[in-house]
Amino acid sequence: CRPDTDNVVEYVSAAAAERAGHRPCPRCRPEHAPPPPALDAPARLARRAAVMLLTAAAGPSELPAALGVTPRRLSAAFDRQFGVTPAAWLETERHLLALRLLGGTVATPDDIALACGHANARALDDALEQHYGASVASLRAARRGASMASVE
């Protein structure tokens, strides 16, 4: 079943879609989408910054200095590539990692919380409840249900 093309809006990143008020779809599973290729210099800068954020090589506030650019230049490149600030992008990536782990592993909520940059399961549950309006348990059930439906 495909959605009506009149009802489809594409965004440059999952973070930009969330900023527009959308939630990850349990059917299409955007947390599994491959990243877009970087072709130009600002895009390469933004992708390099994204890698540094994901590997915890630098936090959002240390990125400009670590990359040797001004905060304004990095912000403009990141916004052009991803449609959001580095901090908003990192938050979304952490949430999407949590969704992948909740639906695809048997890891404990505490282990998932640590992998996603939260101190404990309660902090993860609070963050996901605030962001998606759903608890870790309900998100895990929804993701597992979507995984089983896609196998059938």
C-alpha positions in Angstrom: 0.0 0.0 0.0 1.5 3.3 -1.1 0.5 6.7 0.2 -1.3 9.1 -2.2 1.4 11.3 -3.7 -0.7 14.4 -2.9 -0.2 13.5 0.8 3.6 13.1 0.6 6.0 15.8 1.7 9.8 15.1 1.5 12.3 16.6 3.9 16.1 16.8 3.7 16.4 14.8 7.0 14.5 13.1 9.7 15.3 16.0 12.0 13.7 18.5 9.6 10.6 16.3 9.4 10.4 16.3 13.2 10.8 20.0 13.3 7.8 20.2 11.0 5.8 18.2 13.5 6.0 14.7 12.0 6.8 11.5 13.9 8.7 8.5 12.6 6.4 6.1 10.8 6.4 2.5 12.2 5.8 1.2 8.7 8.5 2.9 6.6 11.0 3.0 9.5 13.0 6.2 8.7 15.7 5.2 11.2 16.9 2.7 8.6 17.1 5.2 5.7 20.6 5.6 4.3 22.2 9.1 4.6 22.1 11.3 1.5 25.5 11.6 -0.4 27.5 14.8 0.2 28.5 16.4 -3.1 29.6 20.0 -2.3 31.9 21.7 0.2 29.2 22.8 2.7 27.6 19.4 2.5 31.0 17.8 3.2 31.5 20.1 6.1 28.0 19.3 7.5 28.6 15.5 7.0 32.0 15.7 8.7 30.4 17.6 11.6 27.6 14.9 11.8 30.2 12.1 12.0 32.0 14.0 14.8 28.7 14.4 16.7 27.9 10.7 16.2 31.3 9.5 17.4 31.3 11.9 20.3 34.5 13.4 18.9 33.0 16.8 19.7 29.8 18.2 21.1 27.7 20.8 19.3 29.4 23.7 21.0 32.9 22.4 20.2 32.3 21.6 16.6 33.3 24.9 14.9 36.6 25.0 16.7 37.3 21.3 16.0 36.5 21.8 12.3 38.3 25.1 12.0 35.3 27.1 10.9 33.2 29.9 12.4 30.0 28.9 14.2 28.0 30.8 11.6 29.5 29.0 8.7 29.0 25.6 10.3 25.4 26.5 11.3 24.6 27.6 7.7 26.2 24.4 6.2 24.4 22.2 8.7 21.0 23.9 8.1 21.4 23.7 4.4 22.3 20.0 4.5 20.0 18.8 7.3 17.4 21.6 7.8 18.2 22.0 11.6 20.9 22.9 14.0 23.7 20.4 15.0 22.1 20.0 18.4 18.6 19.3 17.0 20.1 16.8 14.5 22.1 15.0 17.2 18.9 14.7 19.4 17.0 13.2 16.5 19.8 10.8 15.7 19.9 9.7 19.3 16.1 9.1 19.3 16.3 7.2 16.0 19.1 5.0 17.4 16.8 4.3 20.4 14.0 3.3 18.1 16.4 1.0 16.1 17.6 -0.6 19.3 14.1 -0.9 20.8 12.7 -2.6 17.7 15.7 -4.7 16.6 17.4 -5.9 19.8 16.6 -7.4 23.2 18.9 -4.9 24.9 17.7 -3.6 28.2 16.4 -0.1 28.5 19.4 0.9 30.6 21.8 -0.4 27.8 19.8 1.5 25.2 19.8 4.6 27.3 23.6 4.5 27.6 24.1 3.8 23.9 21.9 6.9 23.1 23.7 9.3 25.4 21.3 9.2 28.4 22.3 8.5 32.0 19.7 5.8 32.6 16.5 4.2 31.4 14.4 6.8 33.2 16.1 9.6 31.4 15.6 7.8 28.0 11.9 7.2 28.8 11.4 10.8 29.8 13.1 12.0 26.6 11.1 9.7 24.3 7.9 10.5 26.1 8.5 14.2 25.7 9.7 13.9 22.0 7.2 11.2 20.7 4.6 11.2 23.4 5.2 7.5 24.0 7.0 5.4 26.5 9.9 3.1 25.9 7.6 0.1 26.4 5.0 1.3 23.9 7.7 2.3 21.3 9.3 -1.1 21.7 6.0 -2.9 21.1 5.2 -0.7 18.1 8.6 -1.2 16.5 8.5 -5.0 17.1 5.0 -5.1 15.7 6.2 -3.3 12.6 9.1 -5.6 12.2 6.9 -8.7 12.4 4.4 -7.2 9.9 7.2 -6.5 7.4 8.4 -10.1 7.6 5.0 -11.5 6.7 
